[in-house]
Amino acid sequence: MADDLESTTEPCDGKSPWGSIYALVVLELAALVGALYALTRWAS
Amino acid sequence: MTTIDWLVLATTLSFIVAYGIWKSRDVANMRDYLHGGQTLRWPTIGLSIMATQASAITFLSTPGQAYEDGMRFVQFYFGLPLAMIVISAFFLPIYYRLKVYTAYEYLEHRFDVRVRTVGALLFLVSRGLAAGITIYAPAIVLSTILGWPLNLTNLGIGVAVILYTVLGGTRAVSQTQRQQMIVMLTGMTVAGIVVVLNLPDDVSVASALKLAGALDRMSAVSFEVDPNTRYTFWSGITGGFFLALAYFGTDQSQVQRYLSGRSLTESRLGLLFNGMFKVPMQFGILLIGVLVFVFHLFVQPPIFFNTSALDRLAASEYAAELDDLQRRYDVAFAGQRAAAYAYAAASKSESGADAPTLAALRASAERTRALRTEAKELVRRGLAGAETKDADYVFIGFVLEFVPRGLVGLLVAVVLCAAMSSTASELSALGATTTVDLYQRARRKRATAAHDLRMSKLFTVLWGAAAVAFATYASLLDNLIQAVNILGSLFYGTVLGLFVTAFFLPRVTATPVLAGAAVAQTAVFALFLGSDLGFLWYNVVACGLVVGVAWSGQFFSEGRNDR
């Protein structure tokens, strides 16, 4: 079962998807910081 | 609390505990007990990681902190998503490859048994003390506000957690945490809705946020460069990163959560789920605190939020002084309310509020703040040994006074769920580390699996009893959430330094890294006792010192050997 699950996230071309997933997390953080900064400026 | 609140509270808690025990009824060996048979999927792992970190302190202290200090605390979490990535990419594959029960086992694989023991002991000291605070924090607030006996509340939380942690092991902990996290998120959403509905009709959410901003409660992000300012973008992204890396990567109470995943992928996804949702969740909790602050610009709050202390003061020789203070506070509050209405009305106009309106609002807020400070001083003089910080009572006070019947029970359940969820992870991890890293390692003869399982359960019970005992004798600290984070920061940097050296400096051996740990721990204690440096920086300093001293020690010893 564990191997099946691993295979569902590893594409056939052998390229790991983790780089893209990590980039998504960083992008979300950047967007959150940007939104919070905008909120700070707007409310002050 | 009314009967319906008690019903909601009792039903919620007993269902969660019974569900956890039922879902983990087939614990047969150490693998089942400590790793939950490695069967968990990423949503359960993610919620379990979040529930472990979100203690009752999170729900009691964080809104109170926002009430007093605004949104800036959210920056503390900016480094967390980056730490999740580093743990997923570097720490997790190694833990999986070595099939470790605890993080500290890895230190013996990499260095020797001395380093493993130092890592385990640093964890046991810091987490053992924190477990006491985790139980004590909600107990003191709930007992003060609701009149529950303090020691009985400590004991009640402690016994319930010990029961399902010992019976069901880590799987029971994770399964209950999933339910507890759902209760917590639902409860806080309800609290947010209630506070918005309680704002005056002519004050919109946008006006409320403008009001909060005018009174310096909306500074969520600051790029100011000042190491003595506790929460800035820079301290969050660096100090917060190191603290999160240490806590999630090396603290067994978290490592045990994600090592119970059914695969590396599930564990990674669980960690990244936490990385993506933690900042929004903390923002939401802080926002509730800010909205409670705005609500109390229009509805007069008590001059001191610990109303039980106020009652005792009113019955003392200081009653006349308190009465006079209260009268002046009533007048000052009426002025502040008028100024707040004027500002809210002006901020709706196209040009926004003008400078005199803003100045009037700030001056009136300053007057009420000064009177609250006087009240704290009076509490200090009138009640020997009483805690003068009342931020932890802000949110629970709002809940009890303004939240509808039935929902109060749900929100008290949120606080107790949070207390139970983080305590369960802590006790489970303390038991595991004591068994695997100290007891098994020190014993010369091999024992049966059943014996190890029994000992693991026994150590969990003993740590639970120690935590309850510590909670019984603890006194309310400055601010509970900060107390826990400061306590963690005193030790985490050193532990992280051990792991960073292990992962990234392959030539360094055990003796230099132990020297580095000794130097780093001494330096952190010296900084804590003799400097104003923000505690988030302790993690950076200690980790840097361990790595620096270990590397230098190795370099010079190799140089000497070469000669």
Interface residues (C-beta under 8 A of the other chain):
Chain A: M1 A2 D3 L5 E6 T9 W18 I21 Y22 V25 V26 E28 L29 L32 V33 L36 Y37 L39 T40 W42 A43 S44
Chain B: M71 V74 F78 P81 L82 M84 I85 S88 A89 L209 K210 A212 G213 A214 M218 S219 A220 V221 S222 F233 R262 S263 L264 T265 E266 R268 L272 G275 M276 V279 P280 F283
